[in-house]
Amino acid sequence: MTHTELTLTSSVPLRESDIRMPVLGFGVYQIDRPDCIEACLRAISAGYRLIDTAQLYNNEEEVGVALQQCGLPREDIFVSTKIRYPRLGKGKTYLRALQSVKRIDPREDGYVDLFLIHSPHGMKPKDRKEIWLALEKLHEEGKARAVGVSNYQIEHLEEMKEYATVWPPVVNQILLHPWTQQRETVDYCNKHGIALQAFSPLGGGTKLQEPTVVEIAEKVGKSPAQVLIRYCFQKGWVPLPKSEKDQAECRYF
């Protein structure tokens, strides 16, 4: 991903498919349900074409309403969601994931573009296996165009080889910014063609006044947030700024 080529419609290919993922995403973490629809609509109006939600965010349905109200064809908006835990009982984890798809895209042929395992932590290997196999089933049925993981380290990605039909996962969404670079995991993902999504690319907002960032921003005539997002681009990561106030920061291309 070279920075000179970026526009609001830029995208990156996902391995071994014809799917392209937008280079910029809008995360809806910590956006309350009453505010989520309008936040998503404003983000789409500002140019975002990737919206990232999760079961734990409790706003998948609101993202779905925004998709219906935004006036754009469904295929123009890339939506990713995540499942955190399996459910007890045969087939219930799959049904739990399917519920997410129906909340986001209730059409008979509805789908999500990317479905991730939210985190490997706090689960046994058999639980991670159960969730992944449920996501593979959704993928086979066309309910999830692509499947991936989040917060996975090398040992978790290697573990998947024991049971995964779809390997490697197409995406690993991890914490990435200049102060948390996770170089070993990043190198592993790059080696295996796993696209990297960067959550909290602004360092949770705590790094916007860092002297080096401020100095660079002043030098190039941009905001500190724009500098940090550009950093992600030049690393080849897909940043997911999560705050409503960051929507204006899409004007850095």
C-alpha atoms as an extended CHARMM CRD file, in Angstrom:
* protein
*
       253  EXT
         1         1  MET       CA              0.0000000000        0.0000000000        0.0000000000  PROA      1               0.0000000000
         2         2  THR       CA              1.8770000000        3.0780000000       -1.1980000000  PROA      2               0.0000000000
         3         3  HSD       CA              0.6990000000        6.3790000000        0.2370000000  PROA      3               0.0000000000
         4         4  THR       CA              0.8540000000        8.2230000000       -3.0950000000  PROA      4               0.0000000000
         5         5  GLU       CA             -1.9180000000        6.0080000000       -4.4910000000  PROA      5               0.0000000000
         6         6  LEU       CA             -4.4640000000        6.3920000000       -1.6860000000  PROA      6               0.0000000000
         7         7  THR       CA             -7.9280000000        7.8270000000       -2.1600000000  PROA      7               0.0000000000
         8         8  LEU       CA            -11.1630000000        7.4490000000       -0.2330000000  PROA      8               0.0000000000
         9         9  THR       CA            -12.0650000000        4.5360000000       -2.5050000000  PROA      9               0.0000000000
        10        10  SER       CA             -8.7150000000        2.7420000000       -2.1550000000  PROA      10              0.0000000000
        11        11  SER       CA             -8.7970000000       -0.8950000000       -1.0800000000  PROA      11              0.0000000000
        12        12  VAL       CA             -6.4820000000       -3.8310000000       -0.5210000000  PROA      12              0.0000000000
        13        13  PRO       CA             -7.0080000000       -7.3800000000       -1.8030000000  PROA      13              0.0000000000
        14        14  LEU       CA             -7.6590000000      -10.2420000000        0.5820000000  PROA      14              0.0000000000
        15        15  ARG       CA             -5.6090000000      -13.3250000000       -0.1690000000  PROA      15              0.0000000000
        16        16  GLU       CA             -6.8310000000      -15.9500000000       -2.6080000000  PROA      16              0.0000000000
        17        17  SER       CA            -10.1250000000      -14.1730000000       -3.3150000000  PROA      17              0.0000000000
        18        18  ASP       CA            -11.6320000000      -11.3740000000       -5.3580000000  PROA      18              0.0000000000
        19        19  ILE       CA            -12.5830000000       -9.5120000000       -2.1720000000  PROA      19              0.0000000000
        20        20  ARG       CA            -11.1140000000       -6.0690000000       -1.5910000000  PROA      20              0.0000000000
        21        21  MET       CA            -11.1080000000       -4.4000000000        1.8040000000  PROA      21              0.0000000000
        22        22  PRO       CA            -11.1690000000       -0.5910000000        2.1390000000  PROA      22              0.0000000000
        23        23  VAL       CA             -7.9510000000        0.9370000000        3.4830000000  PROA      23              0.0000000000
        24        24  LEU       CA             -9.8100000000        2.8810000000        6.1680000000  PROA      24              0.0000000000
        25        25  GLY       CA            -12.3890000000        1.6070000000        8.6400000000  PROA      25              0.0000000000
        26        26  PHE       CA            -14.7640000000        3.1720000000       11.1460000000  PROA      26              0.0000000000
        27        27  GLY       CA            -14.9500000000        1.2990000000       14.4510000000  PROA      27              0.0000000000
        28        28  VAL       CA            -18.1420000000        1.4850000000       16.4920000000  PROA      28              0.0000000000
        29        29  TYR       CA            -16.6700000000        0.2710000000       19.7800000000  PROA      29              0.0000000000
        30        30  GLN       CA            -18.1140000000        2.2190000000       22.7330000000  PROA      30              0.0000000000
        31        31  ILE       CA            -20.7260000000        3.9730000000       20.6000000000  PROA      31              0.0000000000
        32        32  ASP       CA            -24.0440000000        3.5380000000       22.4060000000  PROA      32              0.0000000000
        33        33  ARG       CA            -26.9290000000        2.0240000000       20.5070000000  PROA      33              0.0000000000
        34        34  PRO       CA            -29.0120000000        5.2520000000       20.4060000000  PROA      34              0.0000000000
        35        35  ASP       CA            -26.0980000000        7.0850000000       18.7620000000  PROA      35              0.0000000000
        36        36  CYS       CA            -24.7440000000        4.3350000000       16.5270000000  PROA      36              0.0000000000
        37        37  ILE       CA            -27.0430000000        4.6970000000       13.5170000000  PROA      37              0.0000000000
        38        38  GLU       CA            -26.3500000000        8.4020000000       13.1120000000  PROA      38              0.0000000000
        39        39  ALA       CA            -22.6280000000        7.9130000000       13.7550000000  PROA      39              0.0000000000
        40        40  CYS       CA            -22.4390000000        5.2950000000       11.0020000000  PROA      40              0.0000000000
        41        41  LEU       CA            -24.4290000000        7.4560000000        8.5940000000  PROA      41              0.0000000000
        42        42  ARG       CA            -22.1000000000       10.4080000000        9.2160000000  PROA      42              0.0000000000
        43        43  ALA       CA            -19.0640000000        8.1890000000        8.7380000000  PROA      43              0.0000000000
        44        44  ILE       CA            -20.3970000000        6.8400000000        5.4360000000  PROA      44              0.0000000000
        45        45  SER       CA            -21.2140000000       10.3770000000        4.3210000000  PROA      45              0.0000000000
        46        46  ALA       CA            -17.6530000000       11.4150000000        5.1880000000  PROA      46              0.0000000000
        47        47  GLY       CA            -16.2900000000        8.6750000000        2.9450000000  PROA      47              0.0000000000
        48        48  TYR       CA            -15.8310000000        5.6030000000        5.1160000000  PROA      48              0.0000000000
        49        49  ARG       CA            -16.6380000000        2.3410000000        3.3510000000  PROA      49              0.0000000000
        50        50  LEU       CA            -15.6390000000       -0.1050000000        6.1110000000  PROA      50              0.0000000000
        51        51  ILE       CA            -17.5650000000       -0.3870000000        9.3760000000  PROA      51              0.0000000000
        52        52  ASP       CA            -16.2360000000       -2.6070000000       12.1480000000  PROA      52              0.0000000000
        53        53  THR       CA            -18.5780000000       -3.9000000000       14.8440000000  PROA      53              0.0000000000
        54        54  ALA       CA            -18.8060000000       -6.9400000000       17.1460000000  PROA      54              0.0000000000
        55        55  GLN       CA            -21.2730000000       -8.9190000000       19.2080000000  PROA      55              0.0000000000
        56        56  LEU       CA            -19.7460000000       -7.4630000000       22.3690000000  PROA      56              0.0000000000
        57        57  TYR       CA            -20.3300000000       -3.9050000000       21.1420000000  PROA      57              0.0000000000
        58        58  ASN       CA            -24.0870000000       -4.5690000000       21.2590000000  PROA      58              0.0000000000
        59        59  ASN       CA            -24.7570000000       -2.4080000000       18.1980000000  PROA      59              0.0000000000
        60        60  GLU       CA            -24.7500000000       -4.7950000000       15.2320000000  PROA      60              0.0000000000
        61        61  GLU       CA            -28.4400000000       -4.1490000000       14.5920000000  PROA      61              0.0000000000
        62        62  GLU       CA            -27.8470000000       -0.3900000000       14.5030000000  PROA      62              0.0000000000
        63        63  VAL       CA            -25.0610000000       -0.8730000000       11.9630000000  PROA      63              0.0000000000
        64        64  GLY       CA            -27.5470000000       -2.8510000000        9.8980000000  PROA      64              0.0000000000
        65        65  VAL       CA            -30.1040000000       -0.0440000000       10.0570000000  PROA      65              0.0000000000
        66        66  ALA       CA            -27.4490000000        2.4100000000        8.8830000000  PROA      66              0.0000000000
        67        67  LEU       CA            -26.6890000000        0.1210000000        5.9340000000  PROA      67              0.0000000000
        68        68  GLN       CA            -30.3480000000        0.2230000000        4.9560000000  PROA      68              0.0000000000
        69        69  GLN       CA            -30.6480000000        3.9920000000        5.3770000000  PROA      69              0.0000000000
        70        70  CYS       CA            -27.3860000000        5.1790000000        3.8360000000  PROA      70              0.0000000000
        71        71  GLY       CA            -28.6670000000        5.0680000000        0.2530000000  PROA      71              0.0000000000
        72        72  LEU       CA            -25.7150000000        3.0740000000       -1.0750000000  PROA      72              0.0000000000
        73        73  PRO       CA            -25.8650000000       -0.4630000000       -2.4860000000  PROA      73              0.0000000000
        74        74  ARG       CA            -25.0450000000       -3.1100000000        0.1140000000  PROA      74              0.0000000000
        75        75  GLU       CA            -21.9630000000       -4.1830000000       -1.8440000000  PROA      75              0.0000000000
        76        76  ASP       CA            -20.4780000000       -0.6920000000       -1.5170000000  PROA      76              0.0000000000
        77        77  ILE       CA            -20.0770000000       -1.0050000000        2.2710000000  PROA      77              0.0000000000
        78        78  PHE       CA            -17.6680000000       -3.5100000000        3.7910000000  PROA      78              0.0000000000
        79        79  VAL       CA            -18.8500000000       -4.6930000000        7.2220000000  PROA      79              0.0000000000
        80        80  SER       CA            -16.8460000000       -6.7400000000        9.6730000000  PROA      80              0.0000000000
        81        81  THR       CA            -18.0580000000       -8.1960000000       12.9540000000  PROA      81              0.0000000000
        82        82  LYS       CA            -16.6820000000      -10.4790000000       15.6360000000  PROA      82              0.0000000000
        83        83  ILE       CA            -17.7500000000      -13.3230000000       17.9190000000  PROA      83              0.0000000000
        84        84  ARG       CA            -16.1270000000      -13.6020000000       21.3450000000  PROA      84              0.0000000000
        85        85  TYR       CA            -17.2470000000      -16.8990000000       22.9060000000  PROA      85              0.0000000000
        86        86  PRO       CA            -18.7610000000      -20.2180000000       21.7980000000  PROA      86              0.0000000000
        87        87  ARG       CA            -22.1250000000      -21.4290000000       23.0490000000  PROA      87              0.0000000000
        88        88  LEU       CA            -22.7570000000      -24.7410000000       24.7480000000  PROA      88              0.0000000000
        89        89  GLY       CA            -24.6150000000      -27.2840000000       22.6740000000  PROA      89              0.0000000000
        90        90  LYS       CA            -24.1500000000      -28.7760000000       19.2440000000  PROA      90              0.0000000000
        91        91  GLY       CA            -24.4320000000      -26.1850000000       16.4970000000  PROA      91              0.0000000000
        92        92  LYS       CA            -25.2470000000      -23.3210000000       18.8560000000  PROA      92              0.0000000000
        93        93  THR       CA            -22.0170000000      -21.4240000000       18.1980000000  PROA      93              0.0000000000
        94        94  TYR       CA            -22.8360000000      -21.3980000000       14.5030000000  PROA      94              0.0000000000
        95        95  LEU       CA            -26.3610000000      -20.1620000000       15.2760000000  PROA      95              0.0000000000
        96        96  ARG       CA            -24.9480000000      -17.4140000000       17.4670000000  PROA      96              0.0000000000
        97        97  ALA       CA            -22.7340000000      -16.2460000000       14.6190000000  PROA      97              0.0000000000
        98        98  LEU       CA            -25.6270000000      -16.4800000000       12.1610000000  PROA      98              0.0000000000
        99        99  GLN       CA            -27.6430000000      -14.1700000000       14.4140000000  PROA      99              0.0000000000
       100       100  SER       CA            -24.9960000000      -11.5030000000       13.8650000000  PROA      100             0.0000000000
       101       101  VAL       CA            -25.3710000000      -11.8010000000       10.1130000000  PROA      101             0.0000000000
       102       102  LYS       CA            -29.1460000000      -11.4490000000       10.3970000000  PROA      102             0.0000000000
       103       103  ARG       CA            -28.8520000000       -8.3960000000       12.6290000000  PROA      103             0.0000000000
       104       104  ILE       CA            -26.4980000000       -6.6730000000       10.1950000000  PROA      104             0.0000000000
       105       105  ASP       CA            -28.1030000000       -7.7600000000        6.9260000000  PROA      105             0.0000000000
       106       106  PRO       CA            -31.5860000000       -9.2340000000        7.4790000000  PROA      106             0.0000000000
       107       107  ARG       CA            -32.2130000000       -9.9340000000        3.7990000000  PROA      107             0.0000000000
       108       108  GLU       CA            -32.7070000000      -13.5700000000        2.8380000000  PROA      108             0.0000000000
       109       109  ASP       CA            -29.3500000000      -13.5190000000        1.0640000000  PROA      109             0.0000000000
       110       110  GLY       CA            -27.7600000000      -11.2270000000        3.6430000000  PROA      110             0.0000000000
       111       111  TYR       CA            -24.0930000000      -11.4840000000        4.5380000000  PROA      111             0.0000000000
       112       112  VAL       CA            -21.1960000000       -9.8510000000        6.3390000000  PROA      112             0.0000000000
       113       113  ASP       CA            -18.0100000000       -9.1570000000        4.4630000000  PROA      113             0.0000000000
       114       114  LEU       CA            -15.6700000000      -10.2910000000        7.2220000000  PROA      114             0.0000000000
       115       115  PHE       CA            -16.3330000000      -12.3310000000       10.3680000000  PROA      115             0.0000000000
       116       116  LEU       CA            -13.6050000000      -12.5380000000       13.0090000000  PROA      116             0.0000000000
       117       117  ILE       CA            -12.9590000000      -14.4340000000       16.2180000000  PROA      117             0.0000000000
       118       118  HSD       CA            -12.7560000000      -11.5220000000       18.6530000000  PROA      118             0.0000000000
       119       119  SER       CA             -9.9430000000      -12.8890000000       20.8180000000  PROA      119             0.0000000000
       120       120  PRO       CA             -8.1870000000      -16.1780000000       21.5680000000  PROA      120             0.0000000000
       121       121  HSD       CA             -7.7570000000      -15.2990000000       25.2230000000  PROA      121             0.0000000000
       122       122  GLY       CA             -9.8370000000      -16.7830000000       28.0120000000  PROA      122             0.0000000000
       123       123  MET       CA            -10.6930000000      -19.8330000000       25.8980000000  PROA      123             0.0000000000
       124       124  LYS       CA             -9.3640000000      -23.3540000000       25.5910000000  PROA      124             0.0000000000
       125       125  PRO       CA             -8.0480000000      -24.6020000000       22.2240000000  PROA      125             0.0000000000
       126       126  LYS       CA            -11.2330000000      -26.6340000000       21.7220000000  PROA      126             0.0000000000
       127       127  ASP       CA            -13.3080000000      -23.4450000000       22.1060000000  PROA      127             0.0000000000
       128       128  ARG       CA            -11.2180000000      -21.5930000000       19.5290000000  PROA      128             0.0000000000
       129       129  LYS       CA            -11.6090000000      -24.5740000000       17.2160000000  PROA      129             0.0000000000
       130       130  GLU       CA            -15.3880000000      -24.6340000000       17.6670000000  PROA      130             0.0000000000
       131       131  ILE       CA            -15.7490000000      -20.9580000000       16.8140000000  PROA      131             0.0000000000
       132       132  TRP       CA            -13.4790000000      -21.1850000000       13.7810000000  PROA      132             0.0000000000
       133       133  LEU       CA            -15.3460000000      -24.1750000000       12.3580000000  PROA      133             0.0000000000
       134       134  ALA       CA            -18.6200000000      -22.2710000000       12.8330000000  PROA      134             0.0000000000
       135       135  LEU       CA            -17.1850000000      -19.3300000000       10.8840000000  PROA      135             0.0000000000
       136       136  GLU       CA            -15.9580000000      -21.6620000000        8.1570000000  PROA      136             0.0000000000
       137       137  LYS       CA            -19.5130000000      -22.9790000000        7.8150000000  PROA      137             0.0000000000
       138       138  LEU       CA            -20.8350000000      -19.4280000000        7.4460000000  PROA      138             0.0000000000
       139       139  HSD       CA            -18.1640000000      -18.8170000000        4.8280000000  PROA      139             0.0000000000
       140       140  GLU       CA            -19.1200000000      -21.9510000000        2.8910000000  PROA      140             0.0000000000
       141       141  GLU       CA            -22.7530000000      -20.8220000000        2.8980000000  PROA      141             0.0000000000
       142       142  GLY       CA            -21.8900000000      -17.3380000000        1.6310000000  PROA      142             0.0000000000
       143       143  LYS       CA            -23.0170000000      -15.6990000000        4.8620000000  PROA      143             0.0000000000
       144       144  ALA       CA            -19.4830000000      -14.5080000000        5.5790000000  PROA      144             0.0000000000
       145       145  ARG       CA            -17.5110000000      -13.5410000000        2.4940000000  PROA      145             0.0000000000
       146       146  ALA       CA            -14.2480000000      -13.8640000000        4.4140000000  PROA      146             0.0000000000
       147       147  VAL       CA            -13.2130000000      -15.0910000000        7.8650000000  PROA      147             0.0000000000
       148       148  GLY       CA            -10.3860000000      -14.0370000000       10.1080000000  PROA      148             0.0000000000
       149       149  VAL       CA             -9.2290000000      -13.4450000000       13.6600000000  PROA      149             0.0000000000
       150       150  SER       CA             -8.4860000000      -10.6610000000       16.1100000000  PROA      150             0.0000000000
       151       151  ASN       CA             -5.8690000000      -10.3630000000       18.8460000000  PROA      151             0.0000000000
       152       152  TYR       CA             -4.1730000000      -13.5570000000       17.6490000000  PROA      152             0.0000000000
       153       153  GLN       CA             -0.5010000000      -14.0560000000       18.3140000000  PROA      153             0.0000000000
       154       154  ILE       CA              1.7920000000      -16.4320000000       16.4140000000  PROA      154             0.0000000000
       155       155  GLU       CA              1.0690000000      -19.3950000000       18.6990000000  PROA      155             0.0000000000
       156       156  HSD       CA             -2.6750000000      -19.0420000000       18.1220000000  PROA      156             0.0000000000
       157       157  LEU       CA             -2.2470000000      -18.7910000000       14.3580000000  PROA      157             0.0000000000
       158       158  GLU       CA             -0.0260000000      -21.8720000000       14.3510000000  PROA      158             0.0000000000
       159       159  GLU       CA             -2.5400000000      -23.7860000000       16.4910000000  PROA      159             0.0000000000
       160       160  MET       CA             -5.1850000000      -23.2440000000       13.8230000000  PROA      160             0.0000000000
       161       161  LYS       CA             -3.2850000000      -25.4520000000       11.3860000000  PROA      161             0.0000000000
       162       162  GLU       CA             -4.4450000000      -28.4780000000       13.3910000000  PROA      162             0.0000000000
       163       163  TYR       CA             -8.1160000000      -28.0070000000       12.5220000000  PROA      163             0.0000000000
       164       164  ALA       CA             -8.6680000000      -25.2190000000       10.0030000000  PROA      164             0.0000000000
       165       165  THR       CA             -9.7540000000      -25.8650000000        6.4430000000  PROA      165             0.0000000000
       166       166  VAL       CA             -9.4140000000      -22.1560000000        5.7100000000  PROA      166             0.0000000000
       167       167  TRP       CA             -5.8480000000      -21.2390000000        6.6680000000  PROA      167             0.0000000000
       168       168  PRO       CA             -4.3330000000      -18.7990000000        7.0640000000  PROA      168             0.0000000000
       169       169  PRO       CA             -7.1420000000      -16.4580000000        8.1360000000  PROA      169             0.0000000000
       170       170  VAL       CA             -7.4190000000      -13.5470000000        5.7270000000  PROA      170             0.0000000000
       171       171  VAL       CA             -7.2420000000      -10.8620000000        8.4400000000  PROA      171             0.0000000000
       172       172  ASN       CA             -5.7760000000      -10.4420000000       11.9090000000  PROA      172             0.0000000000
       173       173  GLN       CA             -7.1070000000       -7.3650000000       13.7260000000  PROA      173             0.0000000000
       174       174  ILE       CA             -4.6580000000       -6.3320000000       16.4470000000  PROA      174             0.0000000000
       175       175  LEU       CA             -3.5870000000       -3.3300000000       18.4950000000  PROA      175             0.0000000000
       176       176  LEU       CA             -1.1690000000       -1.3630000000       16.3120000000  PROA      176             0.0000000000
       177       177  HSD       CA              0.2680000000        2.1350000000       16.4950000000  PROA      177             0.0000000000
       178       178  PRO       CA              3.8120000000        3.5610000000       16.7080000000  PROA      178             0.0000000000
       179       179  TRP       CA              4.1240000000        2.6480000000       20.4020000000  PROA      179             0.0000000000
       180       180  THR       CA              2.7270000000       -0.8930000000       20.0060000000  PROA      180             0.0000000000
       181       181  GLN       CA              4.1050000000       -2.3940000000       16.8020000000  PROA      181             0.0000000000
       182       182  GLN       CA              3.9780000000       -6.1440000000       17.5970000000  PROA      182             0.0000000000
       183       183  ARG       CA              6.7810000000       -6.7000000000       15.1130000000  PROA      183             0.0000000000
       184       184  GLU       CA              7.0010000000      -10.4990000000       15.3730000000  PROA      184             0.0000000000
       185       185  THR       CA              3.2740000000      -10.9720000000       14.8110000000  PROA      185             0.0000000000
       186       186  VAL       CA              3.2730000000       -8.3860000000       12.0090000000  PROA      186             0.0000000000
       187       187  ASP       CA              6.1930000000      -10.1040000000       10.2750000000  PROA      187             0.0000000000
       188       188  TYR       CA              4.4600000000      -13.4780000000       10.5720000000  PROA      188             0.0000000000
       189       189  CYS       CA              1.2220000000      -12.1140000000        9.1190000000  PROA      189             0.0000000000
       190       190  ASN       CA              3.0530000000      -10.4060000000        6.2680000000  PROA      190             0.0000000000
       191       191  LYS       CA              4.8990000000      -13.6450000000        5.4870000000  PROA      191             0.0000000000
       192       192  HSD       CA              1.6380000000      -15.5950000000        5.2530000000  PROA      192             0.0000000000
       193       193  GLY       CA             -0.4230000000      -12.9880000000        3.4410000000  PROA      193             0.0000000000
       194       194  ILE       CA             -2.6400000000      -12.1540000000        6.4130000000  PROA      194             0.0000000000
       195       195  ALA       CA             -3.9420000000       -8.6010000000        6.1430000000  PROA      195             0.0000000000
       196       196  LEU       CA             -3.5610000000       -6.5130000000        9.2860000000  PROA      196             0.0000000000
       197       197  GLN       CA             -6.2850000000       -4.2930000000       10.6810000000  PROA      197             0.0000000000
       198       198  ALA       CA             -5.0660000000       -1.8390000000       13.3300000000  PROA      198             0.0000000000
       199       199  PHE       CA             -7.4490000000       -1.0720000000       16.1560000000  PROA      199             0.0000000000
       200       200  SER       CA             -6.7820000000        1.9650000000       18.3590000000  PROA      200             0.0000000000
       201       201  PRO       CA             -4.4470000000        3.4130000000       15.6950000000  PROA      201             0.0000000000
       202       202  LEU       CA             -4.4830000000        6.7520000000       17.5390000000  PROA      202             0.0000000000
       203       203  GLY       CA             -3.1600000000        5.1350000000       20.6920000000  PROA      203             0.0000000000
       204       204  GLY       CA             -6.4810000000        5.5460000000       22.4170000000  PROA      204             0.0000000000
       205       205  GLY       CA             -6.1600000000        9.3040000000       21.8920000000  PROA      205             0.0000000000
       206       206  THR       CA             -3.4180000000        9.5300000000       24.5080000000  PROA      206             0.0000000000
       207       207  LYS       CA             -0.5820000000       10.0250000000       22.0070000000  PROA      207             0.0000000000
       208       208  LEU       CA             -1.9750000000       12.9700000000       20.0500000000  PROA      208             0.0000000000
       209       209  GLN       CA              0.1320000000       15.4400000000       22.0400000000  PROA      209             0.0000000000
       210       210  GLU       CA              3.3700000000       13.4770000000       21.8100000000  PROA      210             0.0000000000
       211       211  PRO       CA              6.0740000000       16.0300000000       20.8520000000  PROA      211             0.0000000000
       212       212  THR       CA              7.3140000000       14.0370000000       17.8690000000  PROA      212             0.0000000000
       213       213  VAL       CA              3.8050000000       13.5860000000       16.4850000000  PROA      213             0.0000000000
       214       214  VAL       CA              2.9720000000       17.2560000000       16.9900000000  PROA      214             0.0000000000
       215       215  GLU       CA              6.2320000000       18.2960000000       15.3330000000  PROA      215             0.0000000000
       216       216  ILE       CA              5.5550000000       16.1390000000       12.2670000000  PROA      216             0.0000000000
       217       217  ALA       CA              1.9520000000       17.3670000000       12.0640000000  PROA      217             0.0000000000
       218       218  GLU       CA              3.0510000000       20.9890000000       12.1160000000  PROA      218             0.0000000000
       219       219  LYS       CA              5.7270000000       20.3340000000        9.5090000000  PROA      219             0.0000000000
       220       220  VAL       CA              3.3190000000       18.7520000000        7.0070000000  PROA      220             0.0000000000
       221       221  GLY       CA              0.3040000000       20.8930000000        7.8360000000  PROA      221             0.0000000000
       222       222  LYS       CA             -1.8660000000       18.0430000000        9.1510000000  PROA      222             0.0000000000
       223       223  SER       CA             -3.4100000000       17.1000000000       12.4770000000  PROA      223             0.0000000000
       224       224  PRO       CA             -1.6950000000       14.6390000000       14.8590000000  PROA      224             0.0000000000
       225       225  ALA       CA             -4.5050000000       12.1380000000       14.2100000000  PROA      225             0.0000000000
       226       226  GLN       CA             -3.9060000000       12.3590000000       10.4630000000  PROA      226             0.0000000000
       227       227  VAL       CA             -0.1960000000       11.7200000000       11.0180000000  PROA      227             0.0000000000
       228       228  LEU       CA             -0.8900000000        8.5680000000       13.0230000000  PROA      228             0.0000000000
       229       229  ILE       CA             -3.3880000000        7.2810000000       10.4690000000  PROA      229             0.0000000000
       230       230  ARG       CA             -0.8910000000        7.9390000000        7.6810000000  PROA      230             0.0000000000
       231       231  TYR       CA              1.6860000000        5.9730000000        9.6680000000  PROA      231             0.0000000000
       232       232  CYS       CA             -0.6340000000        2.9530000000        9.5150000000  PROA      232             0.0000000000
       233       233  PHE       CA             -1.0610000000        3.3370000000        5.7700000000  PROA      233             0.0000000000
       234       234  GLN       CA              2.6510000000        3.4460000000        5.1650000000  PROA      234             0.0000000000
       235       235  LYS       CA              3.0560000000        0.2990000000        7.2760000000  PROA      235             0.0000000000
       236       236  GLY       CA              0.4320000000       -1.4560000000        5.1450000000  PROA      236             0.0000000000
       237       237  TRP       CA             -2.1070000000       -1.6630000000        7.9750000000  PROA      237             0.0000000000
       238       238  VAL       CA             -5.8390000000       -0.9030000000        7.7130000000  PROA      238             0.0000000000
       239       239  PRO       CA             -6.5820000000        1.5320000000       10.5680000000  PROA      239             0.0000000000
       240       240  LEU       CA             -9.8920000000        1.4720000000       12.4370000000  PROA      240             0.0000000000
       241       241  PRO       CA            -10.2900000000        4.7550000000       14.3260000000  PROA      241             0.0000000000
       242       242  LYS       CA            -13.1430000000        4.2060000000       16.7280000000  PROA      242             0.0000000000
       243       243  SER       CA            -14.3100000000        7.6200000000       17.9120000000  PROA      243             0.0000000000
       244       244  GLU       CA            -17.1280000000        9.6360000000       16.3810000000  PROA      244             0.0000000000
       245       245  LYS       CA            -14.9540000000       12.7490000000       16.5560000000  PROA      245             0.0000000000
       246       246  ASP       CA            -12.3850000000       11.1030000000       14.2750000000  PROA      246             0.0000000000
       247       247  GLN       CA            -14.7100000000       11.0270000000       11.2760000000  PROA      247             0.0000000000
       248       248  ALA       CA            -13.3480000000       14.3100000000        9.9290000000  PROA      248             0.0000000000
       249       249  GLU       CA             -9.8680000000       12.7870000000        9.9190000000  PROA      249             0.0000000000
       250       250  CYS       CA            -10.6190000000       10.8650000000        6.7350000000  PROA      250             0.0000000000
       251       251  ARG       CA             -9.4950000000       13.9830000000        4.8570000000  PROA      251             0.0000000000
       252       252  TYR       CA             -5.8160000000       13.1080000000        4.8070000000  PROA      252             0.0000000000
       253       253  PHE       CA             -5.4170000000       11.5140000000        1.4030000000  PROA      253             0.0000000000
